[in-house]
Amino acid sequence: MIKLEKILIACIIIIVFLIGKSILTQEPYQGNIADPIQINITNPEVVYIEGDDSDFKIELLAEYSIEAVIKSKKQYSDYSSQIAEYDLALAWGDLNQSEIDEHIKYSQRGRWYYFNWDSNSLVSGTYIAEHSSNVHLISENNRVLEEIKKLDVNDHIRLVGYLVDVYFENGTWESSLTRNDTGDGACELMYVTEVIIIE
């Protein structure tokens, strides 16, 4: 009898947990989101960030704030990951409306992101490219890094910080400074100072 009671209590706890989780889980955001805000810096400031091997010089090129929905999140363990461990594929504009989003698939690999859209898509590939982006995230401090770690696909977020260039011993990792480029060099390299999850 005692065993049966324990099983029943365990079942009740699981059911309550699942119901609570379903109540707390929000539907993905489906509204229009404005374009990112970028203010280019006339005389770029330089900061240094600690990596595993050495301190890295970072040049702040533009103040940057982006509101978007996370479509994909990727963690890396390459050389660059000592300062930028995570990439986010982000979408704004009309791309999060359900009748548009259901026809687009996003993925990430090798520090790139990819999107595919089917023949029933209400928007063009050009529109998708201009309203989505792969962002390499450099956290200002451990607090910001911990907030980035908690982010998940479908989160509606705002990131605040700077678009930057990073100087490595063997070359420069450059950020895109426009939203309408594609291919190699089109990703944003962002020094993140604030992470906001929008309810």
C-alpha positions in Angstrom: 0.0 0.0 0.0 2.8 2.4 0.9 4.4 1.7 -2.5 1.2 2.5 -4.3 0.8 5.7 -2.4 4.4 6.8 -3.3 3.7 6.0 -7.0 0.5 8.0 -6.9 2.2 11.0 -5.3 5.0 10.8 -7.8 2.5 10.8 -10.7 0.6 13.8 -9.2 3.9 15.7 -8.9 4.8 15.0 -12.5 1.3 16.0 -13.8 1.4 19.2 -11.8 4.9 20.0 -13.2 3.8 19.4 -16.8 0.7 21.5 -16.4 2.7 24.3 -14.8 5.3 24.1 -17.6 2.6 24.3 -20.3 1.0 27.3 -18.7 4.3 29.1 -18.3 5.5 28.3 -21.9 4.7 31.3 -24.1 3.8 31.1 -27.7 6.6 32.4 -29.9 6.4 36.1 -30.6 4.5 36.8 -33.9 4.5 40.6 -34.3 6.5 42.9 -36.5 9.9 43.9 -35.1 11.7 47.1 -36.1 15.1 47.1 -37.8 18.2 47.1 -35.5 19.5 50.5 -34.4 23.1 51.3 -35.4 25.0 54.5 -34.7 28.5 54.5 -36.2 31.3 55.8 -34.0 33.4 58.5 -35.6 36.5 57.8 -33.6 36.3 54.1 -32.6 37.2 53.3 -29.0 39.5 50.4 -28.2 38.9 47.9 -25.3 40.7 44.7 -24.4 39.1 41.5 -23.4 40.8 38.5 -21.8 41.0 35.3 -23.7 42.6 31.9 -22.9 45.9 32.8 -24.6 46.1 36.5 -24.2 44.2 39.8 -24.1 42.5 40.7 -27.4 42.1 44.2 -28.8 38.6 45.0 -29.7 37.6 48.1 -31.7 34.1 49.5 -31.1 32.8 50.5 -34.5 29.2 51.3 -33.8 26.6 51.4 -31.0 24.2 48.6 -31.8 20.8 47.5 -30.4 18.9 44.6 -31.9 15.4 43.3 -31.1 14.7 39.9 -32.6 13.6 36.3 -32.1 16.2 33.6 -31.8 15.8 31.1 -34.6 18.9 29.0 -33.9 21.7 29.0 -31.2 25.1 27.4 -31.6 28.0 26.9 -29.2 31.5 26.7 -30.6 34.8 25.4 -29.3 37.1 26.9 -32.0 39.9 29.4 -31.5 37.5 32.3 -31.6 35.3 30.7 -28.9 37.7 31.9 -26.1 36.0 35.3 -26.5 32.9 34.5 -28.6 31.5 31.1 -27.5 28.0 31.5 -28.9 26.3 32.5 -32.1 22.7 33.4 -32.5 20.6 33.4 -35.7 18.2 36.2 -35.3 15.1 37.3 -37.2 13.1 40.5 -37.2 10.7 42.5 -39.5 7.8 40.2 -40.5 9.8 37.0 -40.3 8.2 36.0 -37.0 4.6 36.1 -38.1 3.4 32.5 -38.1 2.2 32.4 -41.7 5.7 33.5 -42.8 7.9 31.7 -40.2 6.4 28.2 -41.0 7.9 28.3 -44.4 11.5 29.1 -43.3 14.1 26.9 -41.8 17.3 28.2 -40.1 20.5 26.3 -39.2 24.1 27.1 -38.1 27.5 25.5 -38.7 31.0 26.6 -39.1 30.3 30.1 -37.8 27.8 30.6 -40.7 24.0 30.5 -40.6 21.7 29.2 -43.4 18.1 29.6 -44.2 15.8 27.7 -46.6 12.3 28.8 -47.7 9.7 26.7 -49.5 7.7 27.6 -52.6 4.7 28.8 -50.4 6.8 31.5 -48.7 5.1 34.9 -48.6 8.5 36.6 -48.6 11.6 36.4 -50.8 15.0 35.2 -50.1 16.2 38.8 -50.2 13.7 39.8 -47.6 14.8 37.0 -45.3 18.5 37.8 -45.8 17.9 41.5 -44.9 15.8 40.7 -41.8 17.8 37.9 -40.3 21.4 37.6 -39.2 24.0 35.4 -37.6 25.5 37.3 -34.7 28.8 36.3 -33.0 28.5 37.2 -29.3 31.3 38.6 -27.2 30.1 39.2 -23.7 31.3 42.2 -21.7 31.6 40.2 -18.5 30.6 36.9 -16.9 27.1 38.2 -16.0 26.3 38.8 -19.6 27.8 35.4 -20.6 25.6 33.7 -18.1 22.6 35.5 -19.5 23.6 34.4 -23.0 23.9 30.8 -21.9 20.3 30.8 -20.7 18.9 32.0 -24.1 16.9 29.6 -26.2 15.3 29.2 -29.6 12.1 31.3 -29.9 13.1 33.7 -27.2 12.2 37.3 -28.0 15.2 39.4 -27.0 17.0 42.6 -27.2 20.8 42.8 -27.3 22.6 46.0 -26.6 26.2 46.8 -27.2 28.6 47.5 -30.1 29.6 46.1 -33.4 33.3 45.4 -33.3 36.4 44.2 -35.0 38.7 41.9 -33.1 42.4 41.7 -33.7 44.0 38.3 -33.4 47.7 37.5 -33.9 46.9 35.9 -37.3 44.4 38.5 -38.6 41.3 40.5 -37.9 37.8 39.3 -37.3 35.6 41.9 -38.8 31.9 42.7 -38.2 29.5 43.5 -40.9 28.1 47.1 -40.7 25.1 46.6 -42.9 22.1 44.3 -42.9 21.8 43.8 -46.6 25.1 41.9 -47.3 25.3 38.1 -47.6 28.0 35.5 -47.6 31.4 35.6 -46.1 31.8 38.7 -43.8 28.1 39.3 -43.5 27.8 38.3 -39.9 27.6 40.8 -37.1 30.3 40.6 -34.4 28.8 42.1 -31.3 30.3 43.1 -28.0 27.2 42.6 -25.8 26.7 44.8 -22.7 23.1 44.0 -22.0 20.7 41.0 -22.7 17.0 41.6 -22.3 14.3 38.9 -22.6 11.1 40.5 -23.8 8.0 38.9 -22.3 
